[in-house]
């Protein structure tokens, strides 16, 4: 019998593969879509804080931002109050692309969850958020030991 964790992992991988096709159509990979999400929440965030929020190495974020900047999705600007800080902003092309990606993602959600009631979807979302929070706490505890 499979564990819940292995079912969760398999489901996550399938979901990733499905979404990968969407991101490829925009010449993006999945991590870059997450960067869009974070910038949408906090446009102008420092590159250091963005790496922390995405839980990735600063060097990884730097490469990701450079690629997205080359494609016109983001811009990097030095903080006027502190020249050591680089702030990342979505460009107009980035904002428009994010809207188009979100539209396709909603269509995917409609397909995936078409046989779920609204109550089931809300319950699943609540459970996934609890799982996410527990995983974040576990990882934070591991980082402090």
C-alpha positions in Angstrom: 0.0 0.0 0.0 1.3 3.4 -0.9 1.9 6.1 1.7 0.1 9.4 1.6 3.5 11.0 1.0 4.2 8.9 -2.1 0.7 9.6 -3.5 1.2 13.3 -2.8 4.7 13.2 -4.5 3.3 11.4 -7.6 0.4 13.8 -7.9 2.8 16.8 -7.6 5.0 15.4 -10.3 2.1 14.8 -12.7 0.9 18.4 -11.9 4.4 19.7 -12.6 4.6 17.9 -16.0 1.2 19.3 -17.0 2.1 22.8 -16.1 5.6 22.5 -17.7 3.9 22.4 -21.1 2.2 25.7 -20.4 5.4 27.4 -19.2 7.3 26.1 -22.2 4.8 27.9 -24.5 6.0 31.2 -22.9 9.7 30.1 -23.0 9.7 29.7 -19.2 10.3 27.0 -16.7 8.3 26.3 -13.6 10.5 28.2 -11.2 10.2 31.3 -13.3 6.5 31.1 -12.9 6.9 31.0 -9.2 9.1 34.2 -9.5 6.2 35.9 -11.3 3.9 34.9 -8.3 6.3 36.4 -5.8 6.9 39.6 -7.7 3.2 40.0 -8.2 2.8 39.9 -4.4 5.9 42.1 -3.7 7.0 44.0 -6.8 10.3 45.7 -6.1 11.4 43.2 -3.6 15.2 42.9 -3.0 16.9 40.0 -4.8 18.1 38.6 -1.4 14.6 38.6 0.1 13.1 37.1 -3.1 15.6 34.2 -2.9 14.6 33.6 0.7 10.9 33.7 0.0 11.4 31.2 -2.9 13.6 29.0 -0.8 16.3 28.9 -3.4 20.0 29.8 -3.5 20.8 33.5 -4.4 23.0 32.3 -7.3 20.0 30.3 -8.7 17.8 33.3 -8.4 20.4 35.5 -10.1 20.5 33.2 -13.2 16.7 33.0 -13.2 16.4 36.8 -13.1 19.0 37.3 -15.8 17.1 34.9 -18.1 13.8 36.7 -17.4 15.4 40.1 -17.8 16.8 39.0 -21.2 13.3 38.0 -22.2 11.9 41.3 -21.1 9.8 40.0 -18.2 11.6 41.7 -15.3 14.0 44.6 -14.7 16.7 44.9 -12.0 17.2 48.3 -10.4 19.6 49.4 -7.7 17.9 50.7 -4.6 18.4 54.5 -4.5 18.8 54.5 -0.7 21.3 51.6 -0.6 23.4 50.9 -3.7 24.2 47.3 -2.4 20.5 46.3 -2.8 19.1 45.2 -6.2 15.3 45.3 -6.5 13.4 43.2 -9.0 10.4 44.6 -10.8 7.9 43.1 -13.3 7.9 44.9 -16.7 4.7 45.6 -18.6 5.5 42.5 -20.7 6.0 40.5 -17.5 2.6 41.7 -16.1 0.8 40.8 -19.3 2.6 37.4 -19.6 1.6 36.6 -16.0 -2.0 37.4 -16.8 -1.9 35.0 -19.8 -0.3 32.3 -17.7 -2.9 32.7 -15.0 -5.7 32.4 -17.5 -4.2 29.1 -18.8 -3.6 27.8 -15.2 -7.3 28.5 -14.4 -8.3 26.5 -17.4 -6.1 23.6 -16.1 -7.7 23.9 -12.7 -11.2 23.7 -14.3 -10.2 20.5 -16.1 -8.5 18.9 -13.1 -11.2 19.7 -10.6 -14.3 19.5 -12.8 -15.6 16.5 -10.8 -15.1 18.2 -7.4 -17.7 20.2 -5.5 -16.9 23.7 -4.3 -16.8 22.4 -0.8 -14.3 19.6 -1.8 -12.1 22.1 -3.5 -12.1 24.4 -0.5 -11.4 21.5 1.9 -8.5 20.3 -0.4 -7.0 23.8 -0.5 -7.2 24.0 3.3 -5.5 20.6 3.7 -2.8 21.5 1.2 -2.1 24.8 3.0 -1.7 22.9 6.3 0.7 20.4 4.6 2.7 23.3 3.2 2.8 25.1 6.6 4.0 21.9 8.3 6.7 21.3 5.7 7.9 24.9 6.0 8.1 24.5 9.8 10.0 21.2 9.5 12.5 22.7 7.1 12.9 25.8 9.3 13.6 23.5 12.3 16.2 21.5 10.3 17.9 24.8 9.2 18.3 25.9 12.8 19.9 22.6 14.0 
